[in-house]
Amino acid sequence: MILSMTGFGRAEGVFEGKKITIDIKSLNSKSFDLNIKIPLRYKEKEFEIRKILNDRIIRGKVDCYINLENLEESTDVKINKNLIDSYISELRNIASDGPDFEYLKMAVRLPDAITSRPDELSEGEWEALAKIVHAAVDRFGEFRKTEGKILHEELERNIQNIEKSLSEVIPFEEERISAVKERYQKSLKEFENIDETRFYQEMAYFTEKLDISEEKVRLSQHLKYYKEVMDNEDFNGKKLGFISQEIGREINTLGSKANHSEIQKLVVMMKDDLEKIKEQTLNVL
């Protein structure tokens, strides 16, 4: 099955008055490259979250954003009244002509006047968070499958185009060889004292160099193998990339041996379709 490396998934849930929202998106990459933004409250679980994403997403340039919103009034803030009173008293001693309200504004900015009392992350909250992470990855995976189906159709269409162009080469092969023979025979008549045996040996050698039957067979096999891997193997992007390189080598050799304008045109069409395949293959997981 073809899966795209491009994907997006979102999931959210509520645990004890806290709304957790997770967004995951990715682009293609040669490896797993994760950028994660996580609230301070969940920092201790970053390693576990990274492992979940790595194990399930496998490859891609991934951005993961975890957002935490308190839906209930927070009780995490503590105002240290005694300390603030001491600050105000000291400020009054330093400058006795100021109003207490001004001293209060200064006092609350001083160290430890207002502190937070975050409760520890419970096992239940971590389980809820992990469940939302998995749900986001599930939706991300569904997106990848949908994009993968589109990729599969495009790749198959371009492979078929190359196969069609390859089949259209056949009628020009004999025409090309006949033209070479005719040109050589005409040259033979224009010169005297030529060793005909050596001449025909050279012509046979040149004709053999123009033979493209092996390139056609190998190209046809590579195209068939590409489709087999695409249809039957999971996480096949890298392998498809290697096969597309082999396809390119055969098309290039075909072009260098063509020696015929119509075959050259077909080679150019095959190269155009191959470039599309290579570009699309970069986005296959």
C-alpha positions in Angstrom: 0.0 0.0 0.0 1.2 3.5 -0.9 1.2 6.0 2.0 2.0 9.6 1.6 4.5 11.3 3.9 2.3 14.4 3.8 -0.3 14.3 6.5 -2.4 16.1 9.1 -4.2 15.0 12.1 -6.0 16.6 15.1 -7.4 15.2 18.3 -8.7 16.7 21.5 -10.0 15.7 24.9 -10.8 16.9 28.4 -9.4 15.6 31.6 -10.4 17.1 35.0 -11.1 20.6 33.7 -8.1 20.6 31.3 -8.7 20.7 27.5 -5.9 19.0 25.6 -5.6 19.6 21.8 -2.9 17.9 19.6 -2.1 18.8 16.0 0.3 16.7 13.9 1.4 17.6 10.4 4.3 16.4 8.2 6.1 16.9 4.9 8.5 14.5 3.2 12.0 13.8 4.6 14.7 11.1 4.2 14.3 10.3 7.9 12.1 11.0 11.0 12.6 14.7 11.9 10.4 15.8 14.7 9.7 19.3 16.0 7.5 19.2 19.1 6.0 22.0 21.2 4.7 20.8 24.5 3.3 22.6 27.6 5.7 22.7 30.6 3.2 20.5 32.6 3.9 17.6 30.2 7.6 18.1 29.7 8.4 15.0 31.8 6.6 12.9 29.2 8.3 14.3 26.1 10.4 11.2 25.6 7.4 8.9 25.7 5.5 11.1 23.3 8.4 11.3 20.9 8.6 7.4 20.9 4.9 7.1 20.1 5.3 9.5 17.2 8.5 7.9 15.9 7.2 4.3 16.1 3.9 5.1 14.3 4.8 7.9 11.8 8.2 6.3 10.8 9.4 8.9 8.4 8.8 12.6 7.5 9.5 16.1 8.7 6.9 16.2 11.5 5.5 19.1 13.6 3.5 18.2 16.7 1.8 20.9 18.8 0.2 20.1 22.1 -2.0 22.8 23.6 -3.4 22.8 27.2 -6.3 25.0 28.2 -7.8 25.2 31.7 -11.6 25.2 31.6 -12.0 25.7 35.3 -10.8 28.4 37.7 -7.2 27.7 38.5 -6.3 27.1 42.2 -2.6 26.8 41.3 -1.8 30.4 42.3 -0.7 31.3 45.9 -0.5 34.8 47.2 2.0 35.0 50.0 0.2 37.6 52.1 2.7 37.7 55.0 5.6 38.2 52.7 3.8 41.0 50.8 3.0 42.7 54.1 6.7 42.5 55.0 7.6 44.0 51.6 5.1 46.9 52.1 6.4 47.6 55.6 10.0 47.8 54.4 9.0 50.0 51.5 7.1 52.3 53.8 10.2 52.6 56.0 12.3 53.6 53.1 9.8 56.1 51.7 7.1 57.0 54.2 5.3 59.6 52.1 3.9 57.1 49.5 0.4 55.6 49.5 0.1 51.9 50.5 -1.5 51.1 47.1 1.7 52.1 45.3 3.7 50.0 47.8 1.4 47.0 47.1 2.0 47.3 43.3 5.7 47.2 43.9 5.5 44.4 46.5 3.7 41.9 44.2 6.5 42.2 41.7 9.1 41.2 44.2 10.4 37.6 44.5 8.0 34.9 45.8 5.2 37.4 46.4 3.0 35.3 44.0 3.9 31.6 43.4 2.3 28.8 41.5 1.5 25.4 43.1 1.2 23.0 40.1 0.0 19.6 41.1 2.0 16.6 40.0 1.0 14.9 36.7 -1.1 11.9 37.7 -1.0 8.5 35.9 -4.6 9.1 34.9 -3.8 12.4 33.2 -0.8 10.8 31.4 -3.0 8.0 30.1 -5.6 10.5 28.9 -2.8 12.5 27.1 -1.3 9.3 25.5 -4.8 8.3 24.3 -5.2 11.7 22.6 -1.7 11.4 21.0 -2.7 8.1 19.5 -6.0 9.5 18.3 -4.2 12.3 16.6 -1.8 9.9 14.9 -4.8 7.7 13.8 -6.4 10.7 12.0 -3.0 11.6 10.6 -2.7 8.1 9.3 -6.1 8.3 7.6 -5.0 11.5 5.8 -1.8 9.7 4.7 -3.9 6.8 3.2 -6.1 9.2 1.3 -3.1 11.1 -0.1 -1.5 7.7 -0.8 -4.4 6.6 -3.1 -4.0 9.8 -5.1 -0.2 9.2 -5.3 -0.8 5.6 -6.4 -3.1 6.7 -9.3 -0.6 9.3 -10.5 2.4 6.9 -10.3 0.5 4.1 -12.1 -0.6 6.5 -14.8 3.0 7.7 -15.4 4.3 4.1 -15.5 1.7 3.2 -18.1 2.8 6.3 -20.1 6.4 5.1 -20.2 5.2 1.5 -21.2 3.2 3.0 -24.0 6.1 5.1 -25.3 8.3 2.0 -25.1 5.9 0.0 -27.2 5.8 2.8 -29.8 9.6 2.5 -30.2 9.3 -1.0 -31.9 8.0 0.2 -35.3 11.0 2.6 -35.7 13.7 0.0 -34.9 13.7 -1.9 -38.2 13.3 1.4 -40.1 16.3 2.8 -38.2 18.6 -0.2 -39.0 17.4 -0.3 -42.7 18.3 3.4 -43.0 21.8 2.7 -41.6 22.4 -0.2 -44.0 21.2 1.8 -47.0 23.5 4.7 -46.1 26.5 2.3 -45.7 25.7 0.6 -49.0 25.5 3.9 -50.8 28.8 4.9 -49.4 30.3 1.6 -50.6 29.3 2.4 -54.2 31.0 5.8 -54.1 34.4 4.5 -53.3 36.8 2.1 -55.1 39.2 -0.5 -53.8 37.3 -1.1 -50.6 37.6 -4.4 -48.7 33.9 -5.4 -48.7 34.4 -8.0 -46.0 36.0 -5.5 -43.6 33.3 -3.0 -44.6 30.4 -5.3 -43.7 32.2 -6.3 -40.5 32.3 -2.6 -39.5 28.7 -2.1 -40.5 27.7 -5.2 -38.4 29.6 -3.8 -35.5 28.0 -0.4 -35.8 24.5 -2.0 -36.1 25.2 -4.1 -33.0 26.1 -0.9 -31.1 22.7 0.6 -32.1 20.8 -2.5 -30.8 18.4 -1.5 -28.0 16.7 -4.8 -27.4 18.5 -5.4 -24.1 17.6 -1.9 -22.9 14.0 -2.4 -23.8 13.8 -5.7 -21.9 15.5 -4.2 -18.8 13.3 -1.1 -18.9 10.2 -3.2 -19.2 11.3 -5.4 -16.2 12.1 -2.3 -14.0 8.6 -0.9 -14.8 7.0 -4.2 -13.9 9.0 -4.4 -10.6 8.1 -0.8 -9.7 4.4 -1.7 -9.9 4.9 -4.9 -7.9 6.6 -3.1 -5.1 4.1 -0.2 -5.2 1.1 -2.7 -4.9 2.5 -5.3 -2.5 5.0 -3.7 -0.1 4.5 -1.3 2.8 6.8 1.6 3.6 8.2 1.3 0.1 9.2 4.9 -0.7 13.0 4.4 -0.6 12.9 1.2 -2.6 10.7 2.8 -5.3 13.3 5.6 -5.4 16.1 3.1 -6.2 14.0 1.4 -8.9 13.2 4.8 -10.5 16.9 5.4 -10.7 17.4 2.2 -12.6 14.5 3.1 -14.9 16.3 6.4 -15.6 19.5 4.6 -16.6 17.8 2.4 -19.2 15.9 5.4 -20.7 19.2 7.4 -20.9 21.0 4.5 -22.7 18.0 4.1 -25.0 18.3 7.7 -25.9 22.1 7.6 -26.5 21.6 4.6 -28.9 18.5 5.8 -30.6 19.9 7.4 -33.7 16.4 8.2 -34.9 14.4 11.3 -34.5 11.1 9.6 -33.6 12.7 7.4 -31.0 14.4 10.5 -29.5 10.9 12.1 -29.2 9.6 9.0 -27.4 12.7 9.0 -25.1 12.0 12.7 -24.2 8.4 11.8 -23.3 9.6 8.9 -21.2 12.1 11.2 -19.4 9.2 13.7 -18.7 7.1 10.9 -17.2 10.0 9.6 -15.2 10.7 13.1 -13.6 7.1 13.1 -12.4 7.6 9.6 -11.0 10.7 10.7 -9.1 9.0 13.8 -7.7 6.0 11.8 -6.6 8.2 9.0 -5.2 9.9 11.5 -2.8 6.5 11.8 -1.0 6.0 8.1 -0.6 6.5 6.7 2.9 
